[in-house]
Amino acid sequence: MNKTKLPEKWARSNAAIRATQIGFDTSEEITTLIRMEAVKQGLSPSDMVRKIVGLPVVNKPKRPRLTVSLSEQDYQQLAQRYGFEEVDKLKIKKQMYDELTQSVE
């Protein structure tokens, strides 16, 4: 097998590639409490679990982000709701963003 040296960028992610994700089946109450505590501390639920069990947590800056999956039918429904004649995904995204930010003000 050819043992060429990996580019530095790839070599740094080598440990992450070898990581294994595990999941826990817990009660809804425990899951909710852990998620709420994670939010309070500005952590992801995964980082909160690491903290609880005494593993190190890397405090790298995270881009605050909300995501949602939309089907073509969802886009059509939103275009109609927002009064657009056509499905314009960028316009719909902006309208959704405006609605989300106004909902918490």
PDB file as gemmi writes it, atoms N, CA and C in Angstrom:
CRYST1    1.000    1.000    1.000  90.00  90.00  90.00 P 1                      
ATOM      1  N   MET A   1       0.845  -1.180   0.000  1.00  0.00           N  
ATOM      2  CA  MET A   1       0.000   0.000   0.000  1.00  0.00           C  
ATOM      3  C   MET A   1       0.887   1.238   0.000  1.00  0.00           C  
ATOM      4  N   ASN A   2       0.520   2.241  -0.767  1.00  0.00           N  
ATOM      5  CA  ASN A   2       1.268   3.481  -0.880  1.00  0.00           C  
ATOM      6  C   ASN A   2       1.094   4.308   0.388  1.00  0.00           C  
ATOM      7  N   LYS A   3       2.181   4.605   1.062  1.00  0.00           N  
ATOM      8  CA  LYS A   3       2.116   5.340   2.328  1.00  0.00           C  
ATOM      9  C   LYS A   3       2.503   6.792   2.106  1.00  0.00           C  
ATOM     10  N   THR A   4       1.757   7.507   1.276  1.00  0.00           N  
ATOM     11  CA  THR A   4       2.027   8.931   1.076  1.00  0.00           C  
ATOM     12  C   THR A   4       1.525   9.709   2.272  1.00  0.00           C  
ATOM     13  N   LYS A   5       2.184  10.813   2.520  1.00  0.00           N  
ATOM     14  CA  LYS A   5       1.828  11.648   3.670  1.00  0.00           C  
ATOM     15  C   LYS A   5       0.514  12.382   3.385  1.00  0.00           C  
ATOM     16  N   LEU A   6      -0.376  12.350   4.377  1.00  0.00           N  
ATOM     17  CA  LEU A   6      -1.651  13.053   4.239  1.00  0.00           C  
ATOM     18  C   LEU A   6      -1.433  14.554   4.305  1.00  0.00           C  
ATOM     19  N   PRO A   7      -2.214  15.339   3.559  1.00  0.00           N  
ATOM     20  CA  PRO A   7      -2.141  16.793   3.719  1.00  0.00           C  
ATOM     21  C   PRO A   7      -2.447  17.160   5.170  1.00  0.00           C  
ATOM     22  N   GLU A   8      -1.823  18.216   5.687  1.00  0.00           N  
ATOM     23  CA  GLU A   8      -1.969  18.590   7.094  1.00  0.00           C  
ATOM     24  C   GLU A   8      -3.432  18.754   7.486  1.00  0.00           C  
ATOM     25  N   LYS A   9      -4.234  19.371   6.613  1.00  0.00           N  
ATOM     26  CA  LYS A   9      -5.653  19.594   6.905  1.00  0.00           C  
ATOM     27  C   LYS A   9      -6.369  18.267   7.169  1.00  0.00           C  
ATOM     28  N   TRP A  10      -6.047  17.244   6.385  1.00  0.00           N  
ATOM     29  CA  TRP A  10      -6.673  15.933   6.562  1.00  0.00           C  
ATOM     30  C   TRP A  10      -6.141  15.235   7.790  1.00  0.00           C  
ATOM     31  N   ALA A  11      -4.848  15.380   8.043  1.00  0.00           N  
ATOM     32  CA  ALA A  11      -4.235  14.711   9.192  1.00  0.00           C  
ATOM     33  C   ALA A  11      -4.859  15.192  10.499  1.00  0.00           C  
ATOM     34  N   ARG A  12      -5.199  16.482  10.589  1.00  0.00           N  
ATOM     35  CA  ARG A  12      -5.802  17.022  11.808  1.00  0.00           C  
ATOM     36  C   ARG A  12      -7.183  16.435  12.061  1.00  0.00           C  
ATOM     37  N   SER A  13      -7.900  16.104  11.007  1.00  0.00           N  
ATOM     38  CA  SER A  13      -9.248  15.570  11.186  1.00  0.00           C  
ATOM     39  C   SER A  13      -9.252  14.052  11.336  1.00  0.00           C  
ATOM     40  N   ASN A  14      -8.094  13.441  11.298  1.00  0.00           N  
ATOM     41  CA  ASN A  14      -7.981  11.989  11.394  1.00  0.00           C  
ATOM     42  C   ASN A  14      -8.613  11.441  12.669  1.00  0.00           C  
ATOM     43  N   ALA A  15      -8.394  12.120  13.793  1.00  0.00           N  
ATOM     44  CA  ALA A  15      -8.973  11.651  15.066  1.00  0.00           C  
ATOM     45  C   ALA A  15     -10.487  11.730  15.028  1.00  0.00           C  
ATOM     46  N   ALA A  16     -11.021  12.794  14.439  1.00  0.00           N  
ATOM     47  CA  ALA A  16     -12.478  12.940  14.351  1.00  0.00           C  
ATOM     48  C   ALA A  16     -13.086  11.842  13.481  1.00  0.00           C  
ATOM     49  N   ILE A  17     -12.377  11.456  12.458  1.00  0.00           N  
ATOM     50  CA  ILE A  17     -12.874  10.402  11.571  1.00  0.00           C  
ATOM     51  C   ILE A  17     -13.008   9.090  12.339  1.00  0.00           C  
ATOM     52  N   ARG A  18     -12.114   8.865  13.285  1.00  0.00           N  
ATOM     53  CA  ARG A  18     -12.127   7.620  14.049  1.00  0.00           C  
ATOM     54  C   ARG A  18     -13.120   7.642  15.203  1.00  0.00           C  
ATOM     55  N   ALA A  19     -13.722   8.788  15.493  1.00  0.00           N  
ATOM     56  CA  ALA A  19     -14.676   8.893  16.597  1.00  0.00           C  
ATOM     57  C   ALA A  19     -15.932   8.099  16.257  1.00  0.00           C  
ATOM     58  N   THR A  20     -16.591   7.596  17.288  1.00  0.00           N  
ATOM     59  CA  THR A  20     -17.818   6.838  17.129  1.00  0.00           C  
ATOM     60  C   THR A  20     -18.944   7.565  17.852  1.00  0.00           C  
ATOM     61  N   GLN A  21     -20.035   7.778  17.171  1.00  0.00           N  
ATOM     62  CA  GLN A  21     -21.177   8.431  17.802  1.00  0.00           C  
ATOM     63  C   GLN A  21     -22.029   7.378  18.493  1.00  0.00           C  
ATOM     64  N   ILE A  22     -22.444   7.692  19.728  1.00  0.00           N  
ATOM     65  CA  ILE A  22     -23.339   6.785  20.438  1.00  0.00           C  
ATOM     66  C   ILE A  22     -24.590   7.551  20.835  1.00  0.00           C  
ATOM     67  N   GLY A  23     -25.669   6.836  20.968  1.00  0.00           N  
ATOM     68  CA  GLY A  23     -26.936   7.452  21.356  1.00  0.00           C  
ATOM     69  C   GLY A  23     -27.475   6.797  22.614  1.00  0.00           C  
ATOM     70  N   PHE A  24     -28.307   7.539  23.324  1.00  0.00           N  
ATOM     71  CA  PHE A  24     -28.892   7.038  24.561  1.00  0.00           C  
ATOM     72  C   PHE A  24     -30.408   7.145  24.470  1.00  0.00           C  
ATOM     73  N   ASP A  25     -31.096   6.067  24.789  1.00  0.00           N  
ATOM     74  CA  ASP A  25     -32.547   6.093  24.890  1.00  0.00           C  
ATOM     75  C   ASP A  25     -32.886   6.460  26.326  1.00  0.00           C  
ATOM     76  N   THR A  26     -33.326   7.697  26.527  1.00  0.00           N  
ATOM     77  CA  THR A  26     -33.667   8.177  27.863  1.00  0.00           C  
ATOM     78  C   THR A  26     -35.112   8.644  27.854  1.00  0.00           C  
ATOM     79  N   SER A  27     -35.581   9.020  29.015  1.00  0.00           N  
ATOM     80  CA  SER A  27     -36.937   9.567  29.075  1.00  0.00           C  
ATOM     81  C   SER A  27     -36.943  10.938  28.403  1.00  0.00           C  
ATOM     82  N   GLU A  28     -38.102  11.348  27.975  1.00  0.00           N  
ATOM     83  CA  GLU A  28     -38.251  12.665  27.363  1.00  0.00           C  
ATOM     84  C   GLU A  28     -37.854  13.752  28.357  1.00  0.00           C  
ATOM     85  N   GLU A  29     -38.156  13.523  29.625  1.00  0.00           N  
ATOM     86  CA  GLU A  29     -37.835  14.504  30.665  1.00  0.00           C  
ATOM     87  C   GLU A  29     -36.327  14.717  30.783  1.00  0.00           C  
ATOM     88  N   ILE A  30     -35.556  13.638  30.817  1.00  0.00           N  
ATOM     89  CA  ILE A  30     -34.096  13.761  30.933  1.00  0.00           C  
ATOM     90  C   ILE A  30     -33.519  14.426  29.685  1.00  0.00           C  
ATOM     91  N   THR A  31     -33.971  14.008  28.519  1.00  0.00           N  
ATOM     92  CA  THR A  31     -33.493  14.601  27.277  1.00  0.00           C  
ATOM     93  C   THR A  31     -33.767  16.101  27.253  1.00  0.00           C  
ATOM     94  N   THR A  32     -34.972  16.489  27.647  1.00  0.00           N  
ATOM     95  CA  THR A  32     -35.346  17.905  27.663  1.00  0.00           C  
ATOM     96  C   THR A  32     -34.497  18.681  28.654  1.00  0.00           C  
ATOM     97  N   LEU A  33     -34.305  18.138  29.855  1.00  0.00           N  
ATOM     98  CA  LEU A  33     -33.494  18.823  30.867  1.00  0.00           C  
ATOM     99  C   LEU A  33     -32.058  19.025  30.398  1.00  0.00           C  
ATOM    100  N   ILE A  34     -31.468  18.012  29.777  1.00  0.00           N  
ATOM    101  CA  ILE A  34     -30.099  18.130  29.282  1.00  0.00           C  
ATOM    102  C   ILE A  34     -30.031  19.159  28.162  1.00  0.00           C  
ATOM    103  N   ARG A  35     -30.991  19.145  27.260  1.00  0.00           N  
ATOM    104  CA  ARG A  35     -31.001  20.132  26.167  1.00  0.00           C  
ATOM    105  C   ARG A  35     -31.170  21.544  26.699  1.00  0.00           C  
ATOM    106  N   MET A  36     -32.051  21.720  27.684  1.00  0.00           N  
ATOM    107  CA  MET A  36     -32.275  23.052  28.253  1.00  0.00           C  
ATOM    108  C   MET A  36     -31.016  23.552  28.967  1.00  0.00           C  
ATOM    109  N   GLU A  37     -30.357  22.684  29.707  1.00  0.00           N  
ATOM    110  CA  GLU A  37     -29.125  23.073  30.392  1.00  0.00           C  
ATOM    111  C   GLU A  37     -28.040  23.413  29.377  1.00  0.00           C  
ATOM    112  N   ALA A  38     -27.988  22.666  28.287  1.00  0.00           N  
ATOM    113  CA  ALA A  38     -27.013  22.951  27.225  1.00  0.00           C  
ATOM    114  C   ALA A  38     -27.240  24.351  26.659  1.00  0.00           C  
ATOM    115  N   VAL A  39     -28.488  24.678  26.401  1.00  0.00           N  
ATOM    116  CA  VAL A  39     -28.808  26.009  25.869  1.00  0.00           C  
ATOM    117  C   VAL A  39     -28.396  27.085  26.866  1.00  0.00           C  
ATOM    118  N   LYS A  40     -28.704  26.888  28.140  1.00  0.00           N  
ATOM    119  CA  LYS A  40     -28.334  27.860  29.180  1.00  0.00           C  
ATOM    120  C   LYS A  40     -26.834  28.108  29.208  1.00  0.00           C  
ATOM    121  N   GLN A  41     -26.060  27.045  28.974  1.00  0.00           N  
ATOM    122  CA  GLN A  41     -24.604  27.153  29.043  1.00  0.00           C  
ATOM    123  C   GLN A  41     -23.961  27.447  27.687  1.00  0.00           C  
ATOM    124  N   GLY A  42     -24.792  27.614  26.655  1.00  0.00           N  
ATOM    125  CA  GLY A  42     -24.262  27.898  25.326  1.00  0.00           C  
ATOM    126  C   GLY A  42     -23.538  26.721  24.699  1.00  0.00           C  
ATOM    127  N   LEU A  43     -23.984  25.527  25.034  1.00  0.00           N  
ATOM    128  CA  LEU A  43     -23.370  24.310  24.522  1.00  0.00           C  
ATOM    129  C   LEU A  43     -24.355  23.552  23.635  1.00  0.00           C  
ATOM    130  N   SER A  44     -23.814  22.673  22.821  1.00  0.00           N  
ATOM    131  CA  SER A  44     -24.667  21.748  22.080  1.00  0.00           C  
ATOM    132  C   SER A  44     -25.052  20.631  23.046  1.00  0.00           C  
ATOM    133  N   PRO A  45     -26.138  19.915  22.773  1.00  0.00           N  
ATOM    134  CA  PRO A  45     -26.481  18.775  23.635  1.00  0.00           C  
ATOM    135  C   PRO A  45     -25.330  17.770  23.731  1.00  0.00           C  
ATOM    136  N   SER A  46     -24.629  17.543  22.644  1.00  0.00           N  
ATOM    137  CA  SER A  46     -23.501  16.618  22.647  1.00  0.00           C  
ATOM    138  C   SER A  46     -22.398  17.112  23.587  1.00  0.00           C  
ATOM    139  N   ASP A  47     -22.077  18.403  23.519  1.00  0.00           N  
ATOM    140  CA  ASP A  47     -21.061  18.958  24.424  1.00  0.00           C  
ATOM    141  C   ASP A  47     -21.523  18.893  25.872  1.00  0.00           C  
ATOM    142  N   MET A  48     -22.828  19.064  26.111  1.00  0.00           N  
ATOM    143  CA  MET A  48     -23.356  18.977  27.470  1.00  0.00           C  
ATOM    144  C   MET A  48     -23.163  17.570  28.021  1.00  0.00           C  
ATOM    145  N   VAL A  49     -23.408  16.558  27.202  1.00  0.00           N  
ATOM    146  CA  VAL A  49     -23.207  15.171  27.630  1.00  0.00           C  
ATOM    147  C   VAL A  49     -21.731  14.958  27.978  1.00  0.00           C  
ATOM    148  N   ARG A  50     -20.840  15.462  27.118  1.00  0.00           N  
ATOM    149  CA  ARG A  50     -19.401  15.335  27.394  1.00  0.00           C  
ATOM    150  C   ARG A  50     -19.052  15.982  28.727  1.00  0.00           C  
ATOM    151  N   LYS A  51     -19.619  17.165  28.981  1.00  0.00           N  
ATOM    152  CA  LYS A  51     -19.332  17.875  30.227  1.00  0.00           C  
ATOM    153  C   LYS A  51     -19.846  17.090  31.438  1.00  0.00           C  
ATOM    154  N   ILE A  52     -21.046  16.558  31.334  1.00  0.00           N  
ATOM    155  CA  ILE A  52     -21.653  15.808  32.443  1.00  0.00           C  
ATOM    156  C   ILE A  52     -20.795  14.606  32.822  1.00  0.00           C  
ATOM    157  N   VAL A  53     -20.266  13.905  31.807  1.00  0.00           N  
ATOM    158  CA  VAL A  53     -19.492  12.699  32.102  1.00  0.00           C  
ATOM    159  C   VAL A  53     -18.004  12.983  32.285  1.00  0.00           C  
ATOM    160  N   GLY A  54     -17.631  14.261  32.328  1.00  0.00           N  
ATOM    161  CA  GLY A  54     -16.258  14.632  32.640  1.00  0.00           C  
ATOM    162  C   GLY A  54     -15.279  14.583  31.492  1.00  0.00           C  
ATOM    163  N   LEU A  55     -15.767  14.603  30.259  1.00  0.00           N  
ATOM    164  CA  LEU A  55     -14.870  14.648  29.101  1.00  0.00           C  
ATOM    165  C   LEU A  55     -14.611  16.104  28.713  1.00  0.00           C  
ATOM    166  N   PRO A  56     -13.480  16.380  28.086  1.00  0.00           N  
ATOM    167  CA  PRO A  56     -13.203  17.758  27.686  1.00  0.00           C  
ATOM    168  C   PRO A  56     -14.179  18.234  26.615  1.00  0.00           C  
ATOM    169  N   VAL A  57     -14.466  19.521  26.670  1.00  0.00           N  
ATOM    170  CA  VAL A  57     -15.334  20.161  25.683  1.00  0.00           C  
ATOM    171  C   VAL A  57     -14.522  21.256  25.006  1.00  0.00           C  
ATOM    172  N   VAL A  58     -14.429  21.196  23.700  1.00  0.00           N  
ATOM    173  CA  VAL A  58     -13.689  22.206  22.950  1.00  0.00           C  
ATOM    174  C   VAL A  58     -14.592  23.418  22.785  1.00  0.00           C  
ATOM    175  N   ASN A  59     -14.138  24.536  23.269  1.00  0.00           N  
ATOM    176  CA  ASN A  59     -14.934  25.759  23.179  1.00  0.00           C  
ATOM    177  C   ASN A  59     -14.626  26.515  21.897  1.00  0.00           C  
ATOM    178  N   LYS A  60     -14.927  25.908  20.775  1.00  0.00           N  
ATOM    179  CA  LYS A  60     -14.717  26.588  19.506  1.00  0.00           C  
ATOM    180  C   LYS A  60     -15.942  27.439  19.205  1.00  0.00           C  
ATOM    181  N   PRO A  61     -15.746  28.565  18.553  1.00  0.00           N  
ATOM    182  CA  PRO A  61     -16.900  29.405  18.246  1.00  0.00           C  
ATOM    183  C   PRO A  61     -17.854  28.674  17.299  1.00  0.00           C  
ATOM    184  N   LYS A  62     -19.130  28.780  17.604  1.00  0.00           N  
ATOM    185  CA  LYS A  62     -20.145  28.140  16.775  1.00  0.00           C  
ATOM    186  C   LYS A  62     -21.025  29.214  16.167  1.00  0.00           C  
ATOM    187  N   ARG A  63     -21.361  29.006  14.919  1.00  0.00           N  
ATOM    188  CA  ARG A  63     -22.248  29.943  14.258  1.00  0.00           C  
ATOM    189  C   ARG A  63     -23.670  29.626  14.723  1.00  0.00           C  
ATOM    190  N   PRO A  64     -24.318  30.595  15.386  1.00  0.00           N  
ATOM    191  CA  PRO A  64     -25.697  30.322  15.815  1.00  0.00           C  
ATOM    192  C   PRO A  64     -26.576  30.110  14.591  1.00  0.00           C  
ATOM    193  N   ARG A  65     -27.281  29.013  14.576  1.00  0.00           N  
ATOM    194  CA  ARG A  65     -28.010  28.657  13.367  1.00  0.00           C  
ATOM    195  C   ARG A  65     -29.249  27.836  13.704  1.00  0.00           C  
ATOM    196  N   LEU A  66     -30.312  28.146  13.032  1.00  0.00           N  
ATOM    197  CA  LEU A  66     -31.529  27.336  13.078  1.00  0.00           C  
ATOM    198  C   LEU A  66     -31.705  26.720  11.706  1.00  0.00           C  
ATOM    199  N   THR A  67     -32.146  25.484  11.664  1.00  0.00           N  
ATOM    200  CA  THR A  67     -32.376  24.844  10.376  1.00  0.00           C  
ATOM    201  C   THR A  67     -33.765  24.231  10.340  1.00  0.00           C  
ATOM    202  N   VAL A  68     -34.290  24.105   9.149  1.00  0.00           N  
ATOM    203  CA  VAL A  68     -35.574  23.448   8.923  1.00  0.00           C  
ATOM    204  C   VAL A  68     -35.520  22.843   7.522  1.00  0.00           C  
ATOM    205  N   SER A  69     -36.121  21.693   7.355  1.00  0.00           N  
ATOM    206  CA  SER A  69     -36.193  21.063   6.036  1.00  0.00           C  
ATOM    207  C   SER A  69     -37.532  21.405   5.407  1.00  0.00           C  
ATOM    208  N   LEU A  70     -37.491  21.853   4.169  1.00  0.00           N  
ATOM    209  CA  LEU A  70     -38.714  22.231   3.467  1.00  0.00           C  
ATOM    210  C   LEU A  70     -38.855  21.405   2.194  1.00  0.00           C  
ATOM    211  N   SER A  71     -40.044  20.879   1.973  1.00  0.00           N  
ATOM    212  CA  SER A  71     -40.340  20.156   0.742  1.00  0.00           C  
ATOM    213  C   SER A  71     -40.815  21.161  -0.313  1.00  0.00           C  
ATOM    214  N   GLU A  72     -40.927  20.696  -1.513  1.00  0.00           N  
ATOM    215  CA  GLU A  72     -41.456  21.577  -2.569  1.00  0.00           C  
ATOM    216  C   GLU A  72     -42.870  22.033  -2.218  1.00  0.00           C  
ATOM    217  N   GLN A  73     -43.648  21.142  -1.609  1.00  0.00           N  
ATOM    218  CA  GLN A  73     -45.002  21.491  -1.185  1.00  0.00           C  
ATOM    219  C   GLN A  73     -44.956  22.588  -0.113  1.00  0.00           C  
ATOM    220  N   ASP A  74     -43.988  22.494   0.806  1.00  0.00           N  
ATOM    221  CA  ASP A  74     -43.823  23.532   1.830  1.00  0.00           C  
ATOM    222  C   ASP A  74     -43.535  24.878   1.174  1.00  0.00           C  
ATOM    223  N   TYR A  75     -42.628  24.882   0.182  1.00  0.00           N  
ATOM    224  CA  TYR A  75     -42.304  26.131  -0.513  1.00  0.00           C  
ATOM    225  C   TYR A  75     -43.531  26.716  -1.199  1.00  0.00           C  
ATOM    226  N   GLN A  76     -44.332  25.851  -1.821  1.00  0.00           N  
ATOM    227  CA  GLN A  76     -45.542  26.327  -2.487  1.00  0.00           C  
ATOM    228  C   GLN A  76     -46.513  26.941  -1.474  1.00  0.00           C  
ATOM    229  N   GLN A  77     -46.670  26.265  -0.342  1.00  0.00           N  
ATOM    230  CA  GLN A  77     -47.565  26.759   0.703  1.00  0.00           C  
ATOM    231  C   GLN A  77     -47.067  28.104   1.250  1.00  0.00           C  
ATOM    232  N   LEU A  78     -45.762  28.215   1.462  1.00  0.00           N  
ATOM    233  CA  LEU A  78     -45.204  29.465   1.981  1.00  0.00           C  
ATOM    234  C   LEU A  78     -45.304  30.601   0.961  1.00  0.00           C  
ATOM    235  N   ALA A  79     -45.082  30.288  -0.320  1.00  0.00           N  
ATOM    236  CA  ALA A  79     -45.220  31.310  -1.359  1.00  0.00           C  
ATOM    237  C   ALA A  79     -46.639  31.862  -1.349  1.00  0.00           C  
ATOM    238  N   GLN A  80     -47.621  30.985  -1.224  1.00  0.00           N  
ATOM    239  CA  GLN A  80     -49.017  31.411  -1.167  1.00  0.00           C  
ATOM    240  C   GLN A  80     -49.274  32.225   0.104  1.00  0.00           C  
ATOM    241  N   ARG A  81     -48.765  31.762   1.218  1.00  0.00           N  
ATOM    242  CA  ARG A  81     -48.963  32.443   2.497  1.00  0.00           C  
ATOM    243  C   ARG A  81     -48.390  33.851   2.480  1.00  0.00           C  
ATOM    244  N   TYR A  82     -47.201  33.987   1.859  1.00  0.00           N  
ATOM    245  CA  TYR A  82     -46.534  35.286   1.817  1.00  0.00           C  
ATOM    246  C   TYR A  82     -46.985  36.143   0.634  1.00  0.00           C  
ATOM    247  N   GLY A  83     -47.898  35.625  -0.176  1.00  0.00           N  
ATOM    248  CA  GLY A  83     -48.447  36.405  -1.284  1.00  0.00           C  
ATOM    249  C   GLY A  83     -47.538  36.519  -2.490  1.00  0.00           C  
ATOM    250  N   PHE A  84     -46.652  35.551  -2.688  1.00  0.00           N  
ATOM    251  CA  PHE A  84     -45.768  35.553  -3.849  1.00  0.00           C  
ATOM    252  C   PHE A  84     -46.455  34.821  -4.991  1.00  0.00           C  
ATOM    253  N   GLU A  85     -46.323  35.343  -6.198  1.00  0.00           N  
ATOM    254  CA  GLU A  85     -46.947  34.695  -7.361  1.00  0.00           C  
ATOM    255  C   GLU A  85     -46.213  33.428  -7.759  1.00  0.00           C  
ATOM    256  N   GLU A  86     -44.896  33.393  -7.513  1.00  0.00           N  
ATOM    257  CA  GLU A  86     -44.082  32.227  -7.851  1.00  0.00           C  
ATOM    258  C   GLU A  86     -43.320  31.761  -6.616  1.00  0.00           C  
ATOM    259  N   VAL A  87     -42.807  30.541  -6.689  1.00  0.00           N  
ATOM    260  CA  VAL A  87     -41.951  30.039  -5.619  1.00  0.00           C  
ATOM    261  C   VAL A  87     -40.555  30.611  -5.857  1.00  0.00           C  
ATOM    262  N   ASP A  88     -40.177  31.552  -5.020  1.00  0.00           N  
ATOM    263  CA  ASP A  88     -38.836  32.141  -5.057  1.00  0.00           C  
ATOM    264  C   ASP A  88     -38.193  31.789  -3.717  1.00  0.00           C  
ATOM    265  N   LYS A  89     -37.347  30.755  -3.725  1.00  0.00           N  
ATOM    266  CA  LYS A  89     -36.818  30.202  -2.478  1.00  0.00           C  
ATOM    267  C   LYS A  89     -36.029  31.235  -1.671  1.00  0.00           C  
ATOM    268  N   LEU A  90     -35.299  32.106  -2.329  1.00  0.00           N  
ATOM    269  CA  LEU A  90     -34.539  33.127  -1.613  1.00  0.00           C  
ATOM    270  C   LEU A  90     -35.465  34.139  -0.942  1.00  0.00           C  
ATOM    271  N   LYS A  91     -36.502  34.565  -1.666  1.00  0.00           N  
ATOM    272  CA  LYS A  91     -37.479  35.495  -1.076  1.00  0.00           C  
ATOM    273  C   LYS A  91     -38.215  34.848   0.089  1.00  0.00           C  
ATOM    274  N   ILE A  92     -38.549  33.589  -0.070  1.00  0.00           N  
ATOM    275  CA  ILE A  92     -39.242  32.866   1.003  1.00  0.00           C  
ATOM    276  C   ILE A  92     -38.333  32.761   2.221  1.00  0.00           C  
ATOM    277  N   LYS A  93     -37.051  32.446   2.013  1.00  0.00           N  
ATOM    278  CA  LYS A  93     -36.109  32.352   3.130  1.00  0.00           C  
ATOM    279  C   LYS A  93     -36.026  33.685   3.871  1.00  0.00           C  
ATOM    280  N   LYS A  94     -35.939  34.795   3.115  1.00  0.00           N  
ATOM    281  CA  LYS A  94     -35.861  36.108   3.750  1.00  0.00           C  
ATOM    282  C   LYS A  94     -37.132  36.409   4.531  1.00  0.00           C  
ATOM    283  N   GLN A  95     -38.282  36.082   3.950  1.00  0.00           N  
ATOM    284  CA  GLN A  95     -39.560  36.327   4.635  1.00  0.00           C  
ATOM    285  C   GLN A  95     -39.656  35.494   5.910  1.00  0.00           C  
ATOM    286  N   MET A  96     -39.207  34.248   5.833  1.00  0.00           N  
ATOM    287  CA  MET A  96     -39.208  33.393   7.018  1.00  0.00           C  
ATOM    288  C   MET A  96     -38.284  33.964   8.090  1.00  0.00           C  
ATOM    289  N   TYR A  97     -37.091  34.420   7.681  1.00  0.00           N  
ATOM    290  CA  TYR A  97     -36.145  35.018   8.623  1.00  0.00           C  
ATOM    291  C   TYR A  97     -36.783  36.223   9.321  1.00  0.00           C  
ATOM    292  N   ASP A  98     -37.400  37.098   8.535  1.00  0.00           N  
ATOM    293  CA  ASP A  98     -38.067  38.277   9.114  1.00  0.00           C  
ATOM    294  C   ASP A  98     -39.135  37.865  10.106  1.00  0.00           C  
ATOM    295  N   GLU A  99     -39.920  36.856   9.750  1.00  0.00           N  
ATOM    296  CA  GLU A  99     -40.987  36.391  10.633  1.00  0.00           C  
ATOM    297  C   GLU A  99     -40.424  35.786  11.925  1.00  0.00           C  
ATOM    298  N   LEU A 100     -39.360  35.003  11.805  1.00  0.00           N  
ATOM    299  CA  LEU A 100     -38.746  34.404  12.983  1.00  0.00           C  
ATOM    300  C   LEU A 100     -38.187  35.471  13.932  1.00  0.00           C  
ATOM    301  N   THR A 101     -37.479  36.450  13.381  1.00  0.00           N  
ATOM    302  CA  THR A 101     -36.879  37.466  14.245  1.00  0.00           C  
ATOM    303  C   THR A 101     -37.933  38.357  14.869  1.00  0.00           C  
ATOM    304  N   GLN A 102     -39.020  38.620  14.153  1.00  0.00           N  
ATOM    305  CA  GLN A 102     -40.098  39.448  14.712  1.00  0.00           C  
ATOM    306  C   GLN A 102     -40.885  38.686  15.785  1.00  0.00           C  
ATOM    307  N   SER A 103     -40.894  37.362  15.699  1.00  0.00           N  
ATOM    308  CA  SER A 103     -41.688  36.567  16.646  1.00  0.00           C  
ATOM    309  C   SER A 103     -41.112  36.598  18.068  1.00  0.00           C  
ATOM    310  N   VAL A 104     -39.845  36.950  18.193  1.00  0.00           N  
ATOM    311  CA  VAL A 104     -39.228  36.971  19.523  1.00  0.00           C  
ATOM    312  C   VAL A 104     -38.985  38.381  20.055  1.00  0.00           C  
ATOM    313  N   GLU A 105     -39.366  39.367  19.303  1.00  0.00           N  
ATOM    314  CA  GLU A 105     -39.170  40.749  19.759  1.00  0.00           C  
ATOM    315  C   GLU A 105     -40.282  41.199  20.661  1.00  0.00           C  
TER     316      GLU A 105                                                      
END                                                                             
